[in-house]
Amino acid sequence: MLKIKSISYQYPNTQTRALCNINLHLPQGTSIGLLGPNGAGKTTLMSLMAGLQS
């Protein structure tokens, strides 16, 4: 199971948040795809979930 509650992220020296109040709940065994335009925060979200950014 994966549960994310109200995650937000802002890169240093920027005014705009890359992620703002993201919530996600995936029951065990669930598969999803993460889609969106360039700059939508997909890679940022995955990096935070993997612990590569804090």
mmCIF entry with sequence, helices, sheets and N, C-alpha, C, O atoms, coordinates in Angstrom:
data_MODEL
# 
_entry.id   MODEL 
# 
_entity.id                         1 
_entity.type                       polymer 
_entity.pdbx_number_of_molecules   1 
# 
_entity_poly.entity_id                      1 
_entity_poly.type                           'polypeptide(L)' 
_entity_poly.nstd_linkage                   no 
_entity_poly.nstd_monomer                   no 
_entity_poly.pdbx_seq_one_letter_code       MLKIKSISYQYPNTQTRALCNINLHLPQGTSIGLLGPNGAGKTTLMSLMAGLQS 
_entity_poly.pdbx_seq_one_letter_code_can   MLKIKSISYQYPNTQTRALCNINLHLPQGTSIGLLGPNGAGKTTLMSLMAGLQS 
_entity_poly.pdbx_strand_id                 A 
# 
loop_
_entity_poly_seq.entity_id 
_entity_poly_seq.num 
_entity_poly_seq.mon_id 
_entity_poly_seq.hetero 
1 1  MET n 
1 2  LEU n 
1 3  LYS n 
1 4  ILE n 
1 5  LYS n 
1 6  SER n 
1 7  ILE n 
1 8  SER n 
1 9  TYR n 
1 10 GLN n 
1 11 TYR n 
1 12 PRO n 
1 13 ASN n 
1 14 THR n 
1 15 GLN n 
1 16 THR n 
1 17 ARG n 
1 18 ALA n 
1 19 LEU n 
1 20 CYS n 
1 21 ASN n 
1 22 ILE n 
1 23 ASN n 
1 24 LEU n 
1 25 HIS n 
1 26 LEU n 
1 27 PRO n 
1 28 GLN n 
1 29 GLY n 
1 30 THR n 
1 31 SER n 
1 32 ILE n 
1 33 GLY n 
1 34 LEU n 
1 35 LEU n 
1 36 GLY n 
1 37 PRO n 
1 38 ASN n 
1 39 GLY n 
1 40 ALA n 
1 41 GLY n 
1 42 LYS n 
1 43 THR n 
1 44 THR n 
1 45 LEU n 
1 46 MET n 
1 47 SER n 
1 48 LEU n 
1 49 MET n 
1 50 ALA n 
1 51 GLY n 
1 52 LEU n 
1 53 GLN n 
1 54 SER n 
# 
_struct_asym.id          A 
_struct_asym.entity_id   1 
# 
_struct_conf.conf_type_id            HELX_P 
_struct_conf.id                      HELX_P1 
_struct_conf.pdbx_PDB_helix_id       AA1 
_struct_conf.beg_label_comp_id       LYS 
_struct_conf.beg_label_asym_id       A 
_struct_conf.beg_label_seq_id        42 
_struct_conf.pdbx_beg_PDB_ins_code   ? 
_struct_conf.end_label_comp_id       ALA 
_struct_conf.end_label_asym_id       A 
_struct_conf.end_label_seq_id        50 
_struct_conf.pdbx_end_PDB_ins_code   ? 
_struct_conf.beg_auth_comp_id        LYS 
_struct_conf.beg_auth_asym_id        A 
_struct_conf.beg_auth_seq_id         42 
_struct_conf.end_auth_comp_id        ALA 
_struct_conf.end_auth_asym_id        A 
_struct_conf.end_auth_seq_id         50 
_struct_conf.pdbx_PDB_helix_class    1 
_struct_conf.details                 ? 
_struct_conf.pdbx_PDB_helix_length   9 
# 
_struct_conf_type.id          HELX_P 
_struct_conf_type.criteria    ? 
_struct_conf_type.reference   ? 
# 
_struct_sheet.id               AA1 
_struct_sheet.type             ? 
_struct_sheet.number_strands   2 
_struct_sheet.details          ? 
# 
_struct_sheet_order.sheet_id     AA1 
_struct_sheet_order.range_id_1   1 
_struct_sheet_order.range_id_2   2 
_struct_sheet_order.offset       ? 
_struct_sheet_order.sense        anti-parallel 
# 
loop_
_struct_sheet_range.sheet_id 
_struct_sheet_range.id 
_struct_sheet_range.beg_label_comp_id 
_struct_sheet_range.beg_label_asym_id 
_struct_sheet_range.beg_label_seq_id 
_struct_sheet_range.pdbx_beg_PDB_ins_code 
_struct_sheet_range.end_label_comp_id 
_struct_sheet_range.end_label_asym_id 
_struct_sheet_range.end_label_seq_id 
_struct_sheet_range.pdbx_end_PDB_ins_code 
_struct_sheet_range.beg_auth_comp_id 
_struct_sheet_range.beg_auth_asym_id 
_struct_sheet_range.beg_auth_seq_id 
_struct_sheet_range.end_auth_comp_id 
_struct_sheet_range.end_auth_asym_id 
_struct_sheet_range.end_auth_seq_id 
AA1 1 LEU A 2  ? TYR A 9  ? LEU A 2  TYR A 9  
AA1 2 LEU A 19 ? LEU A 26 ? LEU A 19 LEU A 26 
# 
loop_
_atom_site.group_PDB 
_atom_site.id 
_atom_site.type_symbol 
_atom_site.label_atom_id 
_atom_site.label_alt_id 
_atom_site.label_comp_id 
_atom_site.label_asym_id 
_atom_site.label_entity_id 
_atom_site.label_seq_id 
_atom_site.pdbx_PDB_ins_code 
_atom_site.Cartn_x 
_atom_site.Cartn_y 
_atom_site.Cartn_z 
_atom_site.occupancy 
_atom_site.B_iso_or_equiv 
_atom_site.pdbx_formal_charge 
_atom_site.auth_seq_id 
_atom_site.auth_comp_id 
_atom_site.auth_asym_id 
_atom_site.auth_atom_id 
_atom_site.pdbx_PDB_model_num 
ATOM 1   N N  . MET A 1 1  ? 0.850  -1.171 0.000   1.00 0.00 ? 1  MET A N  1 
ATOM 2   C CA . MET A 1 1  ? 0.000  0.000  0.000   1.00 0.00 ? 1  MET A CA 1 
ATOM 3   C C  . MET A 1 1  ? 0.899  1.239  0.000   1.00 0.00 ? 1  MET A C  1 
ATOM 4   O O  . MET A 1 1  ? 1.950  1.266  0.641   1.00 0.00 ? 1  MET A O  1 
ATOM 5   N N  . LEU A 1 2  ? 0.468  2.239  -0.720  1.00 0.00 ? 2  LEU A N  1 
ATOM 6   C CA . LEU A 1 2  ? 1.163  3.519  -0.759  1.00 0.00 ? 2  LEU A CA 1 
ATOM 7   C C  . LEU A 1 2  ? 0.157  4.608  -0.433  1.00 0.00 ? 2  LEU A C  1 
ATOM 8   O O  . LEU A 1 2  ? -0.917 4.677  -1.030  1.00 0.00 ? 2  LEU A O  1 
ATOM 9   N N  . LYS A 1 3  ? 0.515  5.454  0.516   1.00 0.00 ? 3  LYS A N  1 
ATOM 10  C CA . LYS A 1 3  ? -0.384 6.537  0.906   1.00 0.00 ? 3  LYS A CA 1 
ATOM 11  C C  . LYS A 1 3  ? 0.418  7.827  1.031   1.00 0.00 ? 3  LYS A C  1 
ATOM 12  O O  . LYS A 1 3  ? 1.393  7.894  1.779   1.00 0.00 ? 3  LYS A O  1 
ATOM 13  N N  . ILE A 1 4  ? 0.002  8.837  0.300   1.00 0.00 ? 4  ILE A N  1 
ATOM 14  C CA . ILE A 1 4  ? 0.618  10.166 0.362   1.00 0.00 ? 4  ILE A CA 1 
ATOM 15  C C  . ILE A 1 4  ? -0.469 11.147 0.758   1.00 0.00 ? 4  ILE A C  1 
ATOM 16  O O  . ILE A 1 4  ? -1.564 11.132 0.196   1.00 0.00 ? 4  ILE A O  1 
ATOM 17  N N  . LYS A 1 5  ? -0.165 11.998 1.725   1.00 0.00 ? 5  LYS A N  1 
ATOM 18  C CA . LYS A 1 5  ? -1.171 12.948 2.196   1.00 0.00 ? 5  LYS A CA 1 
ATOM 19  C C  . LYS A 1 5  ? -0.591 14.358 2.179   1.00 0.00 ? 5  LYS A C  1 
ATOM 20  O O  . LYS A 1 5  ? 0.374  14.655 2.883   1.00 0.00 ? 5  LYS A O  1 
ATOM 21  N N  . SER A 1 6  ? -1.183 15.204 1.380   1.00 0.00 ? 6  SER A N  1 
ATOM 22  C CA . SER A 1 6  ? -0.884 16.644 1.314   1.00 0.00 ? 6  SER A CA 1 
ATOM 23  C C  . SER A 1 6  ? 0.602  16.935 1.101   1.00 0.00 ? 6  SER A C  1 
ATOM 24  O O  . SER A 1 6  ? 1.182  17.746 1.822   1.00 0.00 ? 6  SER A O  1 
ATOM 25  N N  . ILE A 1 7  ? 1.217  16.284 0.121   1.00 0.00 ? 7  ILE A N  1 
ATOM 26  C CA . ILE A 1 7  ? 2.621  16.540 -0.158  1.00 0.00 ? 7  ILE A CA 1 
ATOM 27  C C  . ILE A 1 7  ? 2.736  17.756 -1.080  1.00 0.00 ? 7  ILE A C  1 
ATOM 28  O O  . ILE A 1 7  ? 2.029  17.863 -2.082  1.00 0.00 ? 7  ILE A O  1 
ATOM 29  N N  . SER A 1 8  ? 3.627  18.654 -0.724  1.00 0.00 ? 8  SER A N  1 
ATOM 30  C CA . SER A 1 8  ? 3.926  19.835 -1.525  1.00 0.00 ? 8  SER A CA 1 
ATOM 31  C C  . SER A 1 8  ? 5.436  19.949 -1.641  1.00 0.00 ? 8  SER A C  1 
ATOM 32  O O  . SER A 1 8  ? 6.169  19.486 -0.767  1.00 0.00 ? 8  SER A O  1 
ATOM 33  N N  . TYR A 1 9  ? 5.904  20.572 -2.733  1.00 0.00 ? 9  TYR A N  1 
ATOM 34  C CA . TYR A 1 9  ? 7.338  20.742 -2.913  1.00 0.00 ? 9  TYR A CA 1 
ATOM 35  C C  . TYR A 1 9  ? 7.597  22.000 -3.718  1.00 0.00 ? 9  TYR A C  1 
ATOM 36  O O  . TYR A 1 9  ? 6.911  22.285 -4.700  1.00 0.00 ? 9  TYR A O  1 
ATOM 37  N N  . GLN A 1 10 ? 8.612  22.754 -3.277  1.00 0.00 ? 10 GLN A N  1 
ATOM 38  C CA . GLN A 1 10 ? 9.043  23.953 -3.983  1.00 0.00 ? 10 GLN A CA 1 
ATOM 39  C C  . GLN A 1 10 ? 10.549 23.890 -4.130  1.00 0.00 ? 10 GLN A C  1 
ATOM 40  O O  . GLN A 1 10 ? 11.269 23.743 -3.142  1.00 0.00 ? 10 GLN A O  1 
ATOM 41  N N  . TYR A 1 11 ? 11.028 24.000 -5.357  1.00 0.00 ? 11 TYR A N  1 
ATOM 42  C CA . TYR A 1 11 ? 12.472 23.978 -5.588  1.00 0.00 ? 11 TYR A CA 1 
ATOM 43  C C  . TYR A 1 11 ? 13.106 25.225 -4.987  1.00 0.00 ? 11 TYR A C  1 
ATOM 44  O O  . TYR A 1 11 ? 12.474 26.280 -4.944  1.00 0.00 ? 11 TYR A O  1 
ATOM 45  N N  . PRO A 1 12 ? 14.357 25.114 -4.520  1.00 0.00 ? 12 PRO A N  1 
ATOM 46  C CA . PRO A 1 12 ? 15.044 26.279 -3.953  1.00 0.00 ? 12 PRO A CA 1 
ATOM 47  C C  . PRO A 1 12 ? 15.135 27.422 -4.975  1.00 0.00 ? 12 PRO A C  1 
ATOM 48  O O  . PRO A 1 12 ? 15.260 27.192 -6.178  1.00 0.00 ? 12 PRO A O  1 
ATOM 49  N N  . ASN A 1 13 ? 15.071 28.634 -4.474  1.00 0.00 ? 13 ASN A N  1 
ATOM 50  C CA . ASN A 1 13 ? 15.202 29.857 -5.284  1.00 0.00 ? 13 ASN A CA 1 
ATOM 51  C C  . ASN A 1 13 ? 14.112 30.014 -6.342  1.00 0.00 ? 13 ASN A C  1 
ATOM 52  O O  . ASN A 1 13 ? 14.355 30.618 -7.387  1.00 0.00 ? 13 ASN A O  1 
ATOM 53  N N  . THR A 1 14 ? 12.913 29.479 -6.088  1.00 0.00 ? 14 THR A N  1 
ATOM 54  C CA . THR A 1 14 ? 11.786 29.666 -6.996  1.00 0.00 ? 14 THR A CA 1 
ATOM 55  C C  . THR A 1 14 ? 10.587 30.192 -6.224  1.00 0.00 ? 14 THR A C  1 
ATOM 56  O O  . THR A 1 14 ? 10.520 30.058 -5.002  1.00 0.00 ? 14 THR A O  1 
ATOM 57  N N  . GLN A 1 15 ? 9.661  30.777 -6.923  1.00 0.00 ? 15 GLN A N  1 
ATOM 58  C CA . GLN A 1 15 ? 8.439  31.305 -6.305  1.00 0.00 ? 15 GLN A CA 1 
ATOM 59  C C  . GLN A 1 15 ? 7.262  30.330 -6.428  1.00 0.00 ? 15 GLN A C  1 
ATOM 60  O O  . GLN A 1 15 ? 6.330  30.373 -5.625  1.00 0.00 ? 15 GLN A O  1 
ATOM 61  N N  . THR A 1 16 ? 7.309  29.456 -7.429  1.00 0.00 ? 16 THR A N  1 
ATOM 62  C CA . THR A 1 16 ? 6.183  28.577 -7.732  1.00 0.00 ? 16 THR A CA 1 
ATOM 63  C C  . THR A 1 16 ? 6.437  27.176 -7.189  1.00 0.00 ? 16 THR A C  1 
ATOM 64  O O  . THR A 1 16 ? 7.550  26.659 -7.281  1.00 0.00 ? 16 THR A O  1 
ATOM 65  N N  . ARG A 1 17 ? 5.401  26.569 -6.626  1.00 0.00 ? 17 ARG A N  1 
ATOM 66  C CA . ARG A 1 17 ? 5.517  25.191 -6.138  1.00 0.00 ? 17 ARG A CA 1 
ATOM 67  C C  . ARG A 1 17 ? 5.470  24.212 -7.301  1.00 0.00 ? 17 ARG A C  1 
ATOM 68  O O  . ARG A 1 17 ? 4.679  24.373 -8.230  1.00 0.00 ? 17 ARG A O  1 
ATOM 69  N N  . ALA A 1 18 ? 6.320  23.202 -7.242  1.00 0.00 ? 18 ALA A N  1 
ATOM 70  C CA . ALA A 1 18 ? 6.295  22.136 -8.239  1.00 0.00 ? 18 ALA A CA 1 
ATOM 71  C C  . ALA A 1 18 ? 5.125  21.192 -7.970  1.00 0.00 ? 18 ALA A C  1 
ATOM 72  O O  . ALA A 1 18 ? 4.511  20.679 -8.906  1.00 0.00 ? 18 ALA A O  1 
ATOM 73  N N  . LEU A 1 19 ? 4.814  20.963 -6.690  1.00 0.00 ? 19 LEU A N  1 
ATOM 74  C CA . LEU A 1 19 ? 3.680  20.146 -6.265  1.00 0.00 ? 19 LEU A CA 1 
ATOM 75  C C  . LEU A 1 19 ? 2.944  20.887 -5.168  1.00 0.00 ? 19 LEU A C  1 
ATOM 76  O O  . LEU A 1 19 ? 3.563  21.537 -4.325  1.00 0.00 ? 19 LEU A O  1 
ATOM 77  N N  . CYS A 1 20 ? 1.629  20.791 -5.177  1.00 0.00 ? 20 CYS A N  1 
ATOM 78  C CA . CYS A 1 20 ? 0.838  21.499 -4.165  1.00 0.00 ? 20 CYS A CA 1 
ATOM 79  C C  . CYS A 1 20 ? -0.293 20.597 -3.669  1.00 0.00 ? 20 CYS A C  1 
ATOM 80  O O  . CYS A 1 20 ? -1.242 20.315 -4.399  1.00 0.00 ? 20 CYS A O  1 
ATOM 81  N N  . ASN A 1 21 ? -0.176 20.148 -2.415  1.00 0.00 ? 21 ASN A N  1 
ATOM 82  C CA . ASN A 1 21 ? -1.201 19.349 -1.737  1.00 0.00 ? 21 ASN A CA 1 
ATOM 83  C C  . ASN A 1 21 ? -1.636 18.111 -2.527  1.00 0.00 ? 21 ASN A C  1 
ATOM 84  O O  . ASN A 1 21 ? -2.821 17.939 -2.813  1.00 0.00 ? 21 ASN A O  1 
ATOM 85  N N  . ILE A 1 22 ? -0.689 17.262 -2.874  1.00 0.00 ? 22 ILE A N  1 
ATOM 86  C CA . ILE A 1 22 ? -0.976 16.027 -3.605  1.00 0.00 ? 22 ILE A CA 1 
ATOM 87  C C  . ILE A 1 22 ? -1.379 14.940 -2.617  1.00 0.00 ? 22 ILE A C  1 
ATOM 88  O O  . ILE A 1 22 ? -0.697 14.721 -1.616  1.00 0.00 ? 22 ILE A O  1 
ATOM 89  N N  . ASN A 1 23 ? -2.483 14.261 -2.897  1.00 0.00 ? 23 ASN A N  1 
ATOM 90  C CA . ASN A 1 23 ? -2.956 13.137 -2.097  1.00 0.00 ? 23 ASN A CA 1 
ATOM 91  C C  . ASN A 1 23 ? -3.064 11.915 -2.993  1.00 0.00 ? 23 ASN A C  1 
ATOM 92  O O  . ASN A 1 23 ? -3.528 12.011 -4.129  1.00 0.00 ? 23 ASN A O  1 
ATOM 93  N N  . LEU A 1 24 ? -2.632 10.754 -2.479  1.00 0.00 ? 24 LEU A N  1 
ATOM 94  C CA . LEU A 1 24 ? -2.656 9.529  -3.266  1.00 0.00 ? 24 LEU A CA 1 
ATOM 95  C C  . LEU A 1 24 ? -2.793 8.341  -2.315  1.00 0.00 ? 24 LEU A C  1 
ATOM 96  O O  . LEU A 1 24 ? -2.089 8.257  -1.309  1.00 0.00 ? 24 LEU A O  1 
ATOM 97  N N  . HIS A 1 25 ? -3.697 7.434  -2.642  1.00 0.00 ? 25 HIS A N  1 
ATOM 98  C CA . HIS A 1 25 ? -3.853 6.200  -1.869  1.00 0.00 ? 25 HIS A CA 1 
ATOM 99  C C  . HIS A 1 25 ? -3.961 5.048  -2.856  1.00 0.00 ? 25 HIS A C  1 
ATOM 100 O O  . HIS A 1 25 ? -4.911 4.974  -3.635  1.00 0.00 ? 25 HIS A O  1 
ATOM 101 N N  . LEU A 1 26 ? -2.983 4.148  -2.819  1.00 0.00 ? 26 LEU A N  1 
ATOM 102 C CA . LEU A 1 26 ? -2.970 2.984  -3.701  1.00 0.00 ? 26 LEU A CA 1 
ATOM 103 C C  . LEU A 1 26 ? -2.991 1.719  -2.861  1.00 0.00 ? 26 LEU A C  1 
ATOM 104 O O  . LEU A 1 26 ? -2.033 1.450  -2.135  1.00 0.00 ? 26 LEU A O  1 
ATOM 105 N N  . PRO A 1 27 ? -4.056 0.939  -2.941  1.00 0.00 ? 27 PRO A N  1 
ATOM 106 C CA . PRO A 1 27 ? -4.089 -0.334 -2.226  1.00 0.00 ? 27 PRO A CA 1 
ATOM 107 C C  . PRO A 1 27 ? -3.028 -1.298 -2.765  1.00 0.00 ? 27 PRO A C  1 
ATOM 108 O O  . PRO A 1 27 ? -2.571 -1.156 -3.899  1.00 0.00 ? 27 PRO A O  1 
ATOM 109 N N  . GLN A 1 28 ? -2.652 -2.253 -1.964  1.00 0.00 ? 28 GLN A N  1 
ATOM 110 C CA . GLN A 1 28 ? -1.652 -3.244 -2.372  1.00 0.00 ? 28 GLN A CA 1 
ATOM 111 C C  . GLN A 1 28 ? -2.093 -3.936 -3.652  1.00 0.00 ? 28 GLN A C  1 
ATOM 112 O O  . GLN A 1 28 ? -3.258 -4.304 -3.795  1.00 0.00 ? 28 GLN A O  1 
ATOM 113 N N  . GLY A 1 29 ? -1.154 -4.112 -4.588  1.00 0.00 ? 29 GLY A N  1 
ATOM 114 C CA . GLY A 1 29 ? -1.428 -4.787 -5.848  1.00 0.00 ? 29 GLY A CA 1 
ATOM 115 C C  . GLY A 1 29 ? -1.948 -3.882 -6.946  1.00 0.00 ? 29 GLY A C  1 
ATOM 116 O O  . GLY A 1 29 ? -2.221 -4.347 -8.053  1.00 0.00 ? 29 GLY A O  1 
ATOM 117 N N  . THR A 1 30 ? -2.091 -2.594 -6.660  1.00 0.00 ? 30 THR A N  1 
ATOM 118 C CA . THR A 1 30 ? -2.588 -1.640 -7.648  1.00 0.00 ? 30 THR A CA 1 
ATOM 119 C C  . THR A 1 30 ? -1.456 -1.174 -8.553  1.00 0.00 ? 30 THR A C  1 
ATOM 120 O O  . THR A 1 30 ? -0.340 -0.928 -8.094  1.00 0.00 ? 30 THR A O  1 
ATOM 121 N N  . SER A 1 31 ? -1.754 -1.056 -9.835  1.00 0.00 ? 31 SER A N  1 
ATOM 122 C CA . SER A 1 31 ? -0.808 -0.497 -10.800 1.00 0.00 ? 31 SER A CA 1 
ATOM 123 C C  . SER A 1 31 ? -1.422 0.766  -11.396 1.00 0.00 ? 31 SER A C  1 
ATOM 124 O O  . SER A 1 31 ? -2.618 0.809  -11.682 1.00 0.00 ? 31 SER A O  1 
ATOM 125 N N  . ILE A 1 32 ? -0.589 1.797  -11.580 1.00 0.00 ? 32 ILE A N  1 
ATOM 126 C CA . ILE A 1 32 ? -1.092 3.039  -12.162 1.00 0.00 ? 32 ILE A CA 1 
ATOM 127 C C  . ILE A 1 32 ? -0.081 3.566  -13.179 1.00 0.00 ? 32 ILE A C  1 
ATOM 128 O O  . ILE A 1 32 ? 1.059  3.106  -13.234 1.00 0.00 ? 32 ILE A O  1 
ATOM 129 N N  . GLY A 1 33 ? -0.508 4.516  -13.966 1.00 0.00 ? 33 GLY A N  1 
ATOM 130 C CA . GLY A 1 33 ? 0.359  5.271  -14.855 1.00 0.00 ? 33 GLY A CA 1 
ATOM 131 C C  . GLY A 1 33 ? 0.291  6.734  -14.438 1.00 0.00 ? 33 GLY A C  1 
ATOM 132 O O  . GLY A 1 33 ? -0.760 7.217  -14.016 1.00 0.00 ? 33 GLY A O  1 
ATOM 133 N N  . LEU A 1 34 ? 1.392  7.424  -14.556 1.00 0.00 ? 34 LEU A N  1 
ATOM 134 C CA . LEU A 1 34 ? 1.448  8.838  -14.179 1.00 0.00 ? 34 LEU A CA 1 
ATOM 135 C C  . LEU A 1 34 ? 1.606  9.645  -15.460 1.00 0.00 ? 34 LEU A C  1 
ATOM 136 O O  . LEU A 1 34 ? 2.656  9.599  -16.102 1.00 0.00 ? 34 LEU A O  1 
ATOM 137 N N  . LEU A 1 35 ? 0.567  10.382 -15.831 1.00 0.00 ? 35 LEU A N  1 
ATOM 138 C CA . LEU A 1 35 ? 0.532  11.123 -17.084 1.00 0.00 ? 35 LEU A CA 1 
ATOM 139 C C  . LEU A 1 35 ? 0.391  12.611 -16.821 1.00 0.00 ? 35 LEU A C  1 
ATOM 140 O O  . LEU A 1 35 ? -0.208 13.020 -15.827 1.00 0.00 ? 35 LEU A O  1 
ATOM 141 N N  . GLY A 1 36 ? 0.943  13.418 -17.715 1.00 0.00 ? 36 GLY A N  1 
ATOM 142 C CA . GLY A 1 36 ? 0.787  14.856 -17.634 1.00 0.00 ? 36 GLY A CA 1 
ATOM 143 C C  . GLY A 1 36 ? 1.744  15.545 -18.573 1.00 0.00 ? 36 GLY A C  1 
ATOM 144 O O  . GLY A 1 36 ? 2.676  14.922 -19.083 1.00 0.00 ? 36 GLY A O  1 
ATOM 145 N N  . PRO A 1 37 ? 1.528  16.819 -18.808 1.00 0.00 ? 37 PRO A N  1 
ATOM 146 C CA . PRO A 1 37 ? 2.401  17.564 -19.721 1.00 0.00 ? 37 PRO A CA 1 
ATOM 147 C C  . PRO A 1 37 ? 3.771  17.823 -19.102 1.00 0.00 ? 37 PRO A C  1 
ATOM 148 O O  . PRO A 1 37 ? 3.973  17.623 -17.904 1.00 0.00 ? 37 PRO A O  1 
ATOM 149 N N  . ASN A 1 38 ? 4.704  18.271 -19.934 1.00 0.00 ? 38 ASN A N  1 
ATOM 150 C CA . ASN A 1 38 ? 6.033  18.639 -19.448 1.00 0.00 ? 38 ASN A CA 1 
ATOM 151 C C  . ASN A 1 38 ? 5.900  19.691 -18.343 1.00 0.00 ? 38 ASN A C  1 
ATOM 152 O O  . ASN A 1 38 ? 5.130  20.643 -18.467 1.00 0.00 ? 38 ASN A O  1 
ATOM 153 N N  . GLY A 1 39 ? 6.656  19.505 -17.273 1.00 0.00 ? 39 GLY A N  1 
ATOM 154 C CA . GLY A 1 39 ? 6.643  20.465 -16.180 1.00 0.00 ? 39 GLY A CA 1 
ATOM 155 C C  . GLY A 1 39 ? 5.506  20.305 -15.195 1.00 0.00 ? 39 GLY A C  1 
ATOM 156 O O  . GLY A 1 39 ? 5.305  21.164 -14.337 1.00 0.00 ? 39 GLY A O  1 
ATOM 157 N N  . ALA A 1 40 ? 4.754  19.215 -15.303 1.00 0.00 ? 40 ALA A N  1 
ATOM 158 C CA . ALA A 1 40 ? 3.608  19.006 -14.424 1.00 0.00 ? 40 ALA A CA 1 
ATOM 159 C C  . ALA A 1 40 ? 3.991  18.493 -13.038 1.00 0.00 ? 40 ALA A C  1 
ATOM 160 O O  . ALA A 1 40 ? 3.170  18.536 -12.122 1.00 0.00 ? 40 ALA A O  1 
ATOM 161 N N  . GLY A 1 41 ? 5.234  18.003 -12.866 1.00 0.00 ? 41 GLY A N  1 
ATOM 162 C CA . GLY A 1 41 ? 5.679  17.521 -11.565 1.00 0.00 ? 41 GLY A CA 1 
ATOM 163 C C  . GLY A 1 41 ? 5.752  16.009 -11.441 1.00 0.00 ? 41 GLY A C  1 
ATOM 164 O O  . GLY A 1 41 ? 5.913  15.493 -10.335 1.00 0.00 ? 41 GLY A O  1 
ATOM 165 N N  . LYS A 1 42 ? 5.640  15.292 -12.537 1.00 0.00 ? 42 LYS A N  1 
ATOM 166 C CA . LYS A 1 42 ? 5.676  13.818 -12.493 1.00 0.00 ? 42 LYS A CA 1 
ATOM 167 C C  . LYS A 1 42 ? 6.997  13.302 -11.933 1.00 0.00 ? 42 LYS A C  1 
ATOM 168 O O  . LYS A 1 42 ? 7.009  12.471 -11.026 1.00 0.00 ? 42 LYS A O  1 
ATOM 169 N N  . THR A 1 43 ? 8.099  13.792 -12.471 1.00 0.00 ? 43 THR A N  1 
ATOM 170 C CA . THR A 1 43 ? 9.417  13.346 -12.019 1.00 0.00 ? 43 THR A CA 1 
ATOM 171 C C  . THR A 1 43 ? 9.682  13.794 -10.592 1.00 0.00 ? 43 THR A C  1 
ATOM 172 O O  . THR A 1 43 ? 10.276 13.051 -9.811  1.00 0.00 ? 43 THR A O  1 
ATOM 173 N N  . THR A 1 44 ? 9.256  14.985 -10.245 1.00 0.00 ? 44 THR A N  1 
ATOM 174 C CA . THR A 1 44 ? 9.420  15.481 -8.874  1.00 0.00 ? 44 THR A CA 1 
ATOM 175 C C  . THR A 1 44 ? 8.686  14.584 -7.889  1.00 0.00 ? 44 THR A C  1 
ATOM 176 O O  . THR A 1 44 ? 9.236  14.231 -6.846  1.00 0.00 ? 44 THR A O  1 
ATOM 177 N N  . LEU A 1 45 ? 7.446  14.212 -8.208  1.00 0.00 ? 45 LEU A N  1 
ATOM 178 C CA . LEU A 1 45 ? 6.669  13.330 -7.336  1.00 0.00 ? 45 LEU A CA 1 
ATOM 179 C C  . LEU A 1 45 ? 7.351  11.977 -7.182  1.00 0.00 ? 45 LEU A C  1 
ATOM 180 O O  . LEU A 1 45 ? 7.456  11.462 -6.069  1.00 0.00 ? 45 LEU A O  1 
ATOM 181 N N  . MET A 1 46 ? 7.812  11.400 -8.277  1.00 0.00 ? 46 MET A N  1 
ATOM 182 C CA . MET A 1 46 ? 8.469  10.086 -8.216  1.00 0.00 ? 46 MET A CA 1 
ATOM 183 C C  . MET A 1 46 ? 9.778  10.180 -7.426  1.00 0.00 ? 46 MET A C  1 
ATOM 184 O O  . MET A 1 46 ? 10.102 9.272  -6.661  1.00 0.00 ? 46 MET A O  1 
ATOM 185 N N  . SER A 1 47 ? 10.522 11.257 -7.603  1.00 0.00 ? 47 SER A N  1 
ATOM 186 C CA . SER A 1 47 ? 11.783 11.433 -6.850  1.00 0.00 ? 47 SER A CA 1 
ATOM 187 C C  . SER A 1 47 ? 11.521 11.561 -5.352  1.00 0.00 ? 47 SER A C  1 
ATOM 188 O O  . SER A 1 47 ? 12.274 11.017 -4.544  1.00 0.00 ? 47 SER A O  1 
ATOM 189 N N  . LEU A 1 48 ? 10.469 12.270 -4.979  1.00 0.00 ? 48 LEU A N  1 
ATOM 190 C CA . LEU A 1 48 ? 10.126 12.390 -3.559  1.00 0.00 ? 48 LEU A CA 1 
ATOM 191 C C  . LEU A 1 48 ? 9.694  11.045 -2.985  1.00 0.00 ? 48 LEU A C  1 
ATOM 192 O O  . LEU A 1 48 ? 10.091 10.690 -1.875  1.00 0.00 ? 48 LEU A O  1 
ATOM 193 N N  . MET A 1 49 ? 8.888  10.296 -3.728  1.00 0.00 ? 49 MET A N  1 
ATOM 194 C CA . MET A 1 49 ? 8.436  8.980  -3.251  1.00 0.00 ? 49 MET A CA 1 
ATOM 195 C C  . MET A 1 49 ? 9.596  8.011  -3.105  1.00 0.00 ? 49 MET A C  1 
ATOM 196 O O  . MET A 1 49 ? 9.586  7.162  -2.213  1.00 0.00 ? 49 MET A O  1 
ATOM 197 N N  . ALA A 1 50 ? 10.598 8.127  -3.972  1.00 0.00 ? 50 ALA A N  1 
ATOM 198 C CA . ALA A 1 50 ? 11.769 7.231  -3.921  1.00 0.00 ? 50 ALA A CA 1 
ATOM 199 C C  . ALA A 1 50 ? 12.799 7.678  -2.899  1.00 0.00 ? 50 ALA A C  1 
ATOM 200 O O  . ALA A 1 50 ? 13.770 6.966  -2.644  1.00 0.00 ? 50 ALA A O  1 
ATOM 201 N N  . GLY A 1 51 ? 12.598 8.855  -2.310  1.00 0.00 ? 51 GLY A N  1 
ATOM 202 C CA . GLY A 1 51 ? 13.540 9.356  -1.317  1.00 0.00 ? 51 GLY A CA 1 
ATOM 203 C C  . GLY A 1 51 ? 14.770 10.005 -1.913  1.00 0.00 ? 51 GLY A C  1 
ATOM 204 O O  . GLY A 1 51 ? 15.764 10.194 -1.211  1.00 0.00 ? 51 GLY A O  1 
ATOM 205 N N  . LEU A 1 52 ? 14.730 10.351 -3.194  1.00 0.00 ? 52 LEU A N  1 
ATOM 206 C CA . LEU A 1 52 ? 15.875 10.980 -3.846  1.00 0.00 ? 52 LEU A CA 1 
ATOM 207 C C  . LEU A 1 52 ? 15.912 12.485 -3.603  1.00 0.00 ? 52 LEU A C  1 
ATOM 208 O O  . LEU A 1 52 ? 16.954 13.113 -3.786  1.00 0.00 ? 52 LEU A O  1 
ATOM 209 N N  . GLN A 1 53 ? 14.800 13.063 -3.198  1.00 0.00 ? 53 GLN A N  1 
ATOM 210 C CA . GLN A 1 53 ? 14.715 14.485 -2.853  1.00 0.00 ? 53 GLN A CA 1 
ATOM 211 C C  . GLN A 1 53 ? 14.023 14.592 -1.502  1.00 0.00 ? 53 GLN A C  1 
ATOM 212 O O  . GLN A 1 53 ? 13.271 13.705 -1.097  1.00 0.00 ? 53 GLN A O  1 
ATOM 213 N N  . SER A 1 54 ? 14.292 15.687 -0.822  1.00 0.00 ? 54 SER A N  1 
ATOM 214 C CA . SER A 1 54 ? 13.582 15.910 0.453   1.00 0.00 ? 54 SER A CA 1 
ATOM 215 C C  . SER A 1 54 ? 13.246 17.367 0.612   1.00 0.00 ? 54 SER A C  1 
ATOM 216 O O  . SER A 1 54 ? 12.650 17.758 1.615   1.00 0.00 ? 54 SER A O  1 
# 
